[in-house]
Amino acid sequence: MLSVKQMNENDIDLCYELDSQTISLWSKKQWENEFKKDGSKIFGLLRANLIIGICVFQIVLDEAQINYFVVDQKYRKKGFGSYLMSYLIKNCEKLNLKKLLLEVAQSNVIAERFYSSFDFYT
């Protein structure tokens, strides 16, 4: 069973663990700070109660910025990232947000291709 849940401060260790096993972007302290930020929303993608993906975005006025998006290596290219991104986009629409922004390194061709499939552009 696949589901998305809004993460809370009790999930910091789970977020840090998945991050450490994938892209190693944030320290545990950075994760702690992310949960405390105003407008920050953190969603976990769960498969049979196992967190396999995380998305962090921050709302500012009528826009949202994706600050973090990852799916566990074992579950990539199987539609799980698309499921999480679709959930995020629908959530932003419900919140009447006008723009959804993100940054991705030009060298990250796979991520660029993934995001462009959702009509993100550079």
Accessible surface in RSA format (square Angstrom, percent):
REM  Atomic radii and reference values for relative SASA: ProtOr
REM  Chains: A
REM  Algorithm: Lee & Richards
REM  Probe-radius: 1.40
REM  Slices: 20
REM RES _ NUM      All-atoms   Total-Side   Main-Chain    Non-polar    All polar
REM                ABS   REL    ABS   REL    ABS   REL    ABS   REL    ABS   REL
RES MET A   1   187.10  96.9 135.45  89.6  51.65 123.0 113.40  96.4  73.69  97.6
RES LEU A   2    50.71  28.2  33.23  23.8  17.48  43.9  33.23  23.3  17.48  47.0
RES SER A   3    44.81  37.9  41.57  55.5   3.25   7.5  28.12  59.9  16.70  23.4
RES VAL A   4    26.20  17.2   1.48   1.3  24.73  59.6   1.48   1.3  24.73  67.1
RES LYS A   5    81.98  40.0  77.38  47.5   4.61  11.0  47.60  42.8  34.38  36.6
RES GLN A   6    95.22  53.2  76.21  55.7  19.02  45.3  26.32  56.0  68.91  52.3
RES MET A   7     8.88   4.6   0.00   0.0   8.88  21.1   0.00   0.0   8.88  11.8
RES ASN A   8    73.54  50.7  70.01  67.7   3.53   8.5  34.17  82.2  39.37  38.1
RES GLU A   9    95.25  54.7  84.46  63.9  10.79  25.7  29.23  56.5  66.03  53.9
RES ASN A  10   138.15  95.3 105.60 102.1  32.55  78.4  29.80  71.7 108.35 104.7
RES ASP A  11     9.94   7.0   9.92   9.9   0.02   0.1   0.02   0.1   9.92   9.9
RES ILE A  12    19.86  11.3  19.50  14.5   0.36   0.9  19.50  14.0   0.36   1.0
RES ASP A  13    83.47  58.5  79.23  78.9   4.24  10.0  31.48  74.1  51.99  51.9
RES LEU A  14    85.17  47.4  82.14  58.8   3.02   7.6  82.42  57.9   2.75   7.4
RES CYS A  15     0.00   0.0   0.00   0.0   0.00   0.0   0.00   0.0   0.00   0.0
RES TYR A  16    79.81  37.3  79.81  45.4   0.00   0.0  36.59  27.5  43.22  53.3
RES GLU A  17    93.66  53.8  90.72  68.6   2.94   7.0  27.91  54.0  65.76  53.7
RES LEU A  18     7.65   4.3   6.22   4.4   1.43   3.6   7.24   5.1   0.41   1.1
RES ASP A  19     0.24   0.2   0.24   0.2   0.00   0.0   0.00   0.0   0.24   0.2
RES SER A  20    53.79  45.5  33.00  44.0  20.79  47.9  30.13  64.2  23.66  33.1
RES GLN A  21   111.96  62.6  81.05  59.2  30.91  73.6  41.64  88.6  70.32  53.3
RES THR A  22    30.22  21.5   0.87   0.9  29.35  69.9   2.09   2.8  28.13  42.5
RES ILE A  23    82.33  46.8  56.77  42.3  25.56  61.6  63.29  45.6  19.03  51.6
RES SER A  24    76.26  64.4  50.78  67.8  25.48  58.7  36.26  77.2  40.01  56.0
RES LEU A  25    92.89  51.7  72.74  52.0  20.15  50.7  74.57  52.4  18.33  49.3
RES TRP A  26    35.89  14.4  28.30  13.7   7.59  17.8  13.22   7.1  22.67  36.8
RES SER A  27    54.92  46.4  45.94  61.3   8.98  20.7  46.93  99.9   7.99  11.2
RES LYS A  28    86.79  42.3  84.51  51.9   2.29   5.4  44.44  40.0  42.36  45.1
RES LYS A  29   124.30  60.6 120.37  73.9   3.93   9.3  82.96  74.7  41.34  44.0
RES GLN A  30    84.97  47.5  82.40  60.2   2.57   6.1  28.60  60.9  56.37  42.8
RES TRP A  31     0.00   0.0   0.00   0.0   0.00   0.0   0.00   0.0   0.00   0.0
RES GLU A  32    48.10  27.6  47.94  36.3   0.16   0.4   8.11  15.7  39.99  32.7
RES ASN A  33    65.27  45.0  62.89  60.8   2.38   5.7  19.63  47.2  45.64  44.1
RES GLU A  34     7.39   4.2   7.39   5.6   0.00   0.0   0.00   0.0   7.39   6.0
RES PHE A  35    29.81  14.9   6.49   4.0  23.31  60.7   7.96   4.8  21.85  62.5
RES LYS A  36   130.97  63.9 101.70  62.4  29.27  69.7  69.92  62.9  61.05  65.0
RES LYS A  37    91.05  44.4  76.22  46.8  14.83  35.3  53.44  48.1  37.61  40.1
RES ASP A  38   131.61  92.2 118.34 117.8  13.28  31.4  41.47  97.6  90.14  89.9
RES GLY A  39    36.37  44.9   0.00   N/A  36.37  44.9  23.43  64.3  12.94  29.0
RES SER A  40    22.92  19.4   0.59   0.8  22.32  51.4   0.59   1.3  22.32  31.3
RES LYS A  41    53.73  26.2  52.57  32.3   1.17   2.8  12.81  11.5  40.92  43.6
RES ILE A  42     5.07   2.9   3.22   2.4   1.84   4.4   3.22   2.3   1.84   5.0
RES PHE A  43     5.82   2.9   5.82   3.6   0.00   0.0   5.82   3.5   0.00   0.0
RES GLY A  44     0.00   0.0   0.00   N/A   0.00   0.0   0.00   0.0   0.00   0.0
RES LEU A  45     0.00   0.0   0.00   0.0   0.00   0.0   0.00   0.0   0.00   0.0
RES LEU A  46    20.34  11.3  20.32  14.5   0.02   0.1  20.32  14.3   0.02   0.1
RES ARG A  47   107.63  45.2 105.64  53.8   1.99   4.7  10.15  13.9  97.48  59.1
RES ALA A  48    78.23  71.9  51.20  79.0  27.03  61.5  61.70  86.9  16.53  43.8
RES ASN A  49   141.14  97.3 113.64 109.8  27.50  66.2  25.40  61.1 115.74 111.9
RES LEU A  50    96.09  53.5  94.47  67.6   1.63   4.1  96.09  67.5   0.00   0.0
RES ILE A  51    20.00  11.4   9.86   7.3  10.14  24.4   9.86   7.1  10.14  27.5
RES ILE A  52     0.25   0.1   0.25   0.2   0.00   0.0   0.25   0.2   0.00   0.0
RES GLY A  53     0.00   0.0   0.00   N/A   0.00   0.0   0.00   0.0   0.00   0.0
RES ILE A  54     0.00   0.0   0.00   0.0   0.00   0.0   0.00   0.0   0.00   0.0
RES CYS A  55     0.22   0.2   0.22   0.2   0.00   0.0   0.22   0.5   0.00   0.0
RES VAL A  56     0.00   0.0   0.00   0.0   0.00   0.0   0.00   0.0   0.00   0.0
RES PHE A  57     0.00   0.0   0.00   0.0   0.00   0.0   0.00   0.0   0.00   0.0
RES GLN A  58    39.78  22.2  39.49  28.9   0.28   0.7   2.04   4.3  37.73  28.6
RES ILE A  59    37.95  21.6  28.70  21.4   9.26  22.3  28.70  20.7   9.26  25.1
RES VAL A  60    92.07  60.6  86.58  78.4   5.49  13.2  90.46  78.6   1.61   4.4
RES LEU A  61   167.03  93.0 132.94  95.1  34.09  85.7 145.08 101.9  21.96  59.1
RES ASP A  62    62.48  43.8  60.89  60.6   1.59   3.8  24.09  56.7  38.39  38.3
RES GLU A  63    57.72  33.1  57.50  43.5   0.22   0.5   9.56  18.5  48.16  39.3
RES ALA A  64     1.14   1.0   0.00   0.0   1.14   2.6   1.14   1.6   0.00   0.0
RES GLN A  65    54.09  30.2  53.47  39.1   0.62   1.5  29.43  62.6  24.66  18.7
RES ILE A  66    10.20   5.8   3.83   2.9   6.37  15.4   3.83   2.8   6.37  17.3
RES ASN A  67    45.40  31.3  24.26  23.4  21.14  50.9  15.10  36.3  30.30  29.3
RES TYR A  68     6.10   2.8   0.00   0.0   6.10  15.9   5.40   4.1   0.69   0.9
RES PHE A  69    28.68  14.3   9.77   6.1  18.91  49.2   9.77   5.9  18.91  54.1
RES VAL A  70     4.60   3.0   1.78   1.6   2.82   6.8   4.60   4.0   0.00   0.0
RES VAL A  71    10.69   7.0   7.29   6.6   3.40   8.2   7.29   6.3   3.40   9.2
RES ASP A  72    16.25  11.4  16.25  16.2   0.00   0.0   0.49   1.2  15.76  15.7
RES GLN A  73   110.22  61.6  96.53  70.5  13.68  32.6  37.49  79.8  72.73  55.2
RES LYS A  74   139.13  67.9 123.57  75.8  15.56  37.0  84.61  76.2  54.52  58.1
RES TYR A  75    31.52  14.7  31.34  17.8   0.18   0.5   8.27   6.2  23.25  28.7
RES ARG A  76    85.11  35.7  73.88  37.7  11.23  26.7  40.42  55.2  44.69  27.1
RES LYS A  77   177.36  86.5 127.62  78.3  49.73 118.4 102.52  92.3  74.84  79.7
RES LYS A  78   137.28  67.0 102.03  62.6  35.24  83.9  74.44  67.0  62.83  66.9
RES GLY A  79    44.17  54.5   0.00   N/A  44.17  54.5  30.62  84.0  13.54  30.3
RES PHE A  80    25.95  13.0  25.55  15.8   0.40   1.1  25.68  15.6   0.27   0.8
RES GLY A  81    12.14  15.0   0.00   N/A  12.14  15.0   7.01  19.2   5.12  11.5
RES SER A  82    46.75  39.5  45.67  60.9   1.08   2.5  23.62  50.3  23.13  32.4
RES TYR A  83    95.33  44.5  87.40  49.7   7.93  20.6  62.90  47.3  32.43  40.0
RES LEU A  84     0.68   0.4   0.68   0.5   0.00   0.0   0.68   0.5   0.00   0.0
RES MET A  85     0.00   0.0   0.00   0.0   0.00   0.0   0.00   0.0   0.00   0.0
RES SER A  86    38.92  32.9  36.42  48.6   2.50   5.8  19.27  41.0  19.65  27.5
RES TYR A  87    76.73  35.8  72.94  41.5   3.79   9.9  50.82  38.2  25.90  31.9
RES LEU A  88     0.96   0.5   0.96   0.7   0.00   0.0   0.96   0.7   0.00   0.0
RES ILE A  89    45.02  25.6  44.88  33.4   0.14   0.3  44.99  32.4   0.03   0.1
RES LYS A  90   127.44  62.2 126.53  77.6   0.91   2.2  76.41  68.8  51.02  54.3
RES ASN A  91    28.55  19.7  26.81  25.9   1.74   4.2   2.17   5.2  26.38  25.5
RES CYS A  92     7.34   5.6   7.24   8.1   0.10   0.2   7.34  18.6   0.00   0.0
RES GLU A  93   113.34  65.1  99.16  75.0  14.18  33.8  45.93  88.8  67.40  55.0
RES LYS A  94   167.76  81.8 136.68  83.9  31.08  74.0  89.47  80.5  78.29  83.4
RES LEU A  95    78.04  43.5  57.83  41.4  20.21  50.8  62.05  43.6  15.99  43.0
RES ASN A  96   114.63  79.0 102.52  99.1  12.10  29.1  28.59  68.8  86.04  83.2
RES LEU A  97    27.46  15.3   6.11   4.4  21.35  53.7   6.11   4.3  21.35  57.5
RES LYS A  98   155.61  75.9 120.57  74.0  35.04  83.4  86.20  77.6  69.41  73.9
RES LYS A  99   115.93  56.6 108.02  66.3   7.91  18.8  64.97  58.5  50.96  54.3
RES LEU A 100    33.38  18.6  17.21  12.3  16.17  40.7  17.21  12.1  16.17  43.5
RES LEU A 101    72.92  40.6  71.04  50.8   1.88   4.7  72.92  51.2   0.00   0.0
RES LEU A 102    34.16  19.0   9.40   6.7  24.76  62.2   9.49   6.7  24.67  66.4
RES GLU A 103   157.55  90.5 128.85  97.5  28.70  68.3  49.92  96.6 107.63  87.9
RES VAL A 104    37.31  24.6  12.60  11.4  24.71  59.5  18.92  16.4  18.39  49.9
RES ALA A 105    62.34  57.3  44.15  68.1  18.19  41.4  55.22  77.8   7.12  18.9
RES GLN A 106   155.80  87.1 140.79 102.9  15.01  35.7  43.18  91.9 112.62  85.4
RES SER A 107   101.83  86.0  69.12  92.2  32.71  75.3  56.97 121.3  44.86  62.8
RES ASN A 108    69.01  47.6  62.47  60.4   6.54  15.8  14.77  35.5  54.24  52.4
RES VAL A 109    85.39  56.2  82.95  75.1   2.45   5.9  82.95  72.1   2.45   6.6
RES ILE A 110   108.65  61.8 106.86  79.6   1.79   4.3 106.86  76.9   1.79   4.9
RES ALA A 111    18.19  16.7  13.48  20.8   4.70  10.7  18.11  25.5   0.08   0.2
RES GLU A 112    51.41  29.5  46.34  35.1   5.07  12.1  14.20  27.5  37.21  30.4
RES ARG A 113   148.60  62.4 141.44  72.1   7.16  17.0  71.18  97.3  77.41  46.9
RES PHE A 114    52.51  26.3  44.87  27.8   7.64  19.9  51.96  31.5   0.55   1.6
RES TYR A 115    23.93  11.2  23.93  13.6   0.00   0.0   6.77   5.1  17.16  21.2
RES SER A 116    60.81  51.4  47.86  63.9  12.96  29.8  33.31  70.9  27.51  38.5
RES SER A 117    83.86  70.9  44.14  58.9  39.72  91.5  50.00 106.5  33.86  47.4
RES PHE A 118    45.63  22.8  26.52  16.4  19.11  49.7  32.10  19.5  13.53  38.7
RES ASP A 119   125.40  87.8 107.29 106.8  18.11  42.8  34.26  80.6  91.14  90.9
RES PHE A 120    32.84  16.4  23.80  14.7   9.04  23.5  27.96  17.0   4.88  14.0
RES TYR A 121   202.64  94.6 168.00  95.6  34.64  90.1 127.78  96.0  74.86  92.3
RES THR A 122   143.34 102.0  80.26  81.4  63.08 150.3  79.64 107.0  63.70  96.3
END  Absolute sums over single chains surface
CHAIN  1 A     7653.0       6225.7       1427.3       4019.2       3633.8
END  Absolute sums over all chains
TOTAL          7653.0       6225.7       1427.3       4019.2       3633.8
